[in-house]
Amino acid sequence: MSVNNNKFKSRKMEKKLITVITASFNAADTIERTILSVICQKKDDIEYIIADGASRDETMSVINRYREKIDHVISEHDNGVYDAWNKALKYAHGEWIIFLGADDFYEPDTFDTFRDFINSYDTANVDLISAKCRLINYKGKELRTFGKAYNWELFRNGNNCLAHGATLHNVKLFAELGRYDIHFNINADFEFLLRRKMNGLFIDKVLLNMQEGGISYSANGLIQCYRIKRYRKSSDTVHNIYYLIKGLTGFYLRKFFWDITK
């Protein structure tokens, strides 16, 4: 079921600068923080869409608490995060699209920073505008920051320099390249950005806080990246295996040190 929150709103929506999309499922413990990080700095040029996959906890109760501040809510069964994103994209009116996890939250000046940056550069032929992300644990303690400027050679070989949750996607990409392939249930965002070389700009600033535990940052996520690179033929076999081993080694080492420092 898709619900347009404001019944007095015109069906013909005006164009927005940025559309924020959140996919949620059983996220009652964290989604309020996520929503507040958007609506507390939301202006008329920002659109917010939430696609919930028929949560069985109190997620929808939390969403309903802020419904007047959310432009569109979808509440129905889906086939995972990327299916939810694809559904939400049908309702997006932004020139730029960004995806915010249901347990992540923005810095207070995120939209002002993006807005000022877009207004300062010629972005007509830009596909991506990325920034940095702060990884935190469930207590809010900073673990590390990540996110670098987009580099096709590094990216296609599996060195995922982008902080995806802090990356604006030009809406034209979805008209050109289609939607996310939901068969890649962990890293369809990576597969999408491998479909061609992108033109990217970078903001050297932390704009997103991401809570650890996302399935993309897992052994299964790294293995799926390996399979995606084989599917897209973006990297030769030797480099693909090298980055898989490197990624798995780094993942388990970080997991070990995080566990003993908690």
N, C-alpha and C positions, 0 to 999 in steps of 0.2 A: 504494500500500500504506500503510495506516494502522497505526501500532504504538503500543500502550499500554505505556509503558516498564516499569512495575512490575507484574509478573505477579501479585503478591500483593495489589495494590490492589483494593478493592471496585469492582465495575462501577458501582455507584450512588455517584457522586462527591458529596461534600459541597459546599455552596455556598461560593464564594470571593468575596473582596472585589473583586479585580482579576484579569483574564485578560490576559496579554501574548501577542501573536501576532506571530511573525516569519515572513515569506515569504522564501525564499532560492533562489538559482539561481547556481551557479558562484561562490560567495562565500567560497571557502576562505581568501583572504587577509585577510578582515576579520571573519568571523563569530565567531571565538573571542572577540575583544574584546566583541562584542555579547552573546554568551551569558554571559560572566563578569560583565558589568555587571548582569545580571538575577540570576543564581544567587548572587552574593556578598552580595546584600541580600534574597534571597527568604525569606519566612516562610510559615507554613502557610496564610495567607489569600491568597497570591499563586499563580496558576497560570500556567505557561509552556507554550505550544504553538508548535512550529516546523513549517511546511509547506514542504517542499523540492520543487522541481519537477523531480526526477530529474537532479540536477547531474551533470556529466561530469568535474568536477575532484575535489578532496579534501574538498569541503564535508561530505559525510556522514561521512567519517572524523573530522572535527573534532566534528561533532554527537554521534557515537557515544562520543567521549571523555567527554562530560558527560551521557550519556543518563539516568543515574540521578537527575539533578537536574532533568530536563525532564519535564513531566507527560505530554505527548503529542507524538509525531513522526509526520508524514505525509511519505512519500517516494514520489511518483508524478508522472507528467507532468501539467502544468496549463497553462492558457491565460493565464499571466501573474500578476502580483502579486494582482490583485483576485479572480481565480478561486481562488488559494491562500488568500486571506483568507476567502472564502466557505466553502471546505472546512473551514478551521480553526474557524470560528464554530459549526459543528455540534457540536464537542466542548467548547465554552467553558462554564464554570460560574460565571464571575465576574458580579458585579452591575455591574461596569464593565469595558469592553473598551478596550485601547490597542494600537496597532500600531507595532512597532519595526522599522526597516529593518535589513537584514543587514550594513550597514556603519556603523550608528549605535550609540550607547551612552549609557546613563543616567549621571547624576550619582550619587555613592554614597548620597545621602539621598533619592533620588526617591520610593521607596515610602513611607518614613516621612513625607515631606512630603504626599503624596497622602492617606495614612491619617489623619494629624492634621487635615488640611483637611476631609475627609469627616466626621470625627467632631465637627467644630466647627460645622457648618452643617446646616440642614435641606435635604437634597438629594432629597427625595421627588419633587419635580416638576422637577428639574434634568436637562437632557439632556446637557450637555457641561461638563467641567471642564478648562480649558486652562491651560498655563503657557508659559514662554519656552523658546526653543531657541538654541543656539550653533552657528553654521555654521563648520566648520573645513575646511582643505584636507587633502590626503593626508599632509602632514607633521605635522598636528595644530595648525597655526597658526590662531588665531581670525580669521575674516574679518568677521563681524558677528553680532549677536544679533537675533532677531525673535520676534514673537508678542505679540499684544495681546488685550484682552478682546473676546469675541465681540460683534459689532454687526451685526444683520440687514441694516440699510440699506447699510452698507459691503460686507458679505459678498456680498449678492445682486447687487451691481453689479460685483463682481470684485476688490474690495480684500480679498484673502484675509488677514485679520488673524490668523487662527488658525495656530499652529504645530501641524500635524496630528499629528506624531509625539509631541508632548507633550500630547495631548488625550485625556482619558478620555471614552468614549461610554457612556451609560447603555444597558445591554443591552436595555431595553424598546424602544429605537429600532428594533432589528432585527426585533422582532416586529411593530412597527407599520408600518415603511417597507420591509421586505424586505431583500434583499441588495444587494451592489454590482453595478452594470450593467457587465459585462466588455467591452461594446462600446466603452466609454470607457476605453481601455487605459492612459491616462496620468493622468487626473484623475477617476476614478470616485468617489473620496472627496469631491471637491468637488461632483459631481452629487448624491451621496447627501445631503449637508447642505443642498442647495437644495430638497429635496422639501417642506420646510416650515420655518417660523420656529422656531428653537430657543431654549430657556432655558439660558443659560450663566453659569458662574462662572469667575473668573480668579485664578490664583496668579502674583503678580508676582516670579517667580524662575526662573532657568534650571534646567531639569530634564533636558534632553536635549542631546547633542552629535550633530550631523548632518554627515556628510562630504559635501562638495560633489560634484556630478556626477549627482545624481538626475535622472531624466528629467522629473519634474514641473517642475523649474527649468530649462526649456529653451524655445527658440522654439516647438517643436512642442507643448509643454505649455501655453504661453500661447494658442496658436491653438485648442487643444482646449477650453480654458476659455471662449473666445469662442463656440465652437459649442455648448457645454453651456448657456450663458446664453441663446442663441437657442432651444435645445430646451426649456428650462424656462421661457422667457419671464420671466426674473427681472429683466431690465434692458431699457430701451428701446434702440433701435438706435444712437442717437447716443452714449449713455453706453457702450454695449458696444464700439463702435469706438474711442472715446476711451481706454478702459482697455486695449484691445489695443495701441494705438500707444504708450501710456505704458509698458506692461509690456515691450514689445519694445525700446523705447529704453533703459529702465533695465537690462534684461538684457544688452544688448550693451555698454553703458557699463561695467557691473560686470565683465563678462567681460574687457573690454580692460584695465581697471585691475588685475584679479587676475593676468592674464597677465604684465603688465610688472613686477609686484611679487613674483612667484614667485622 
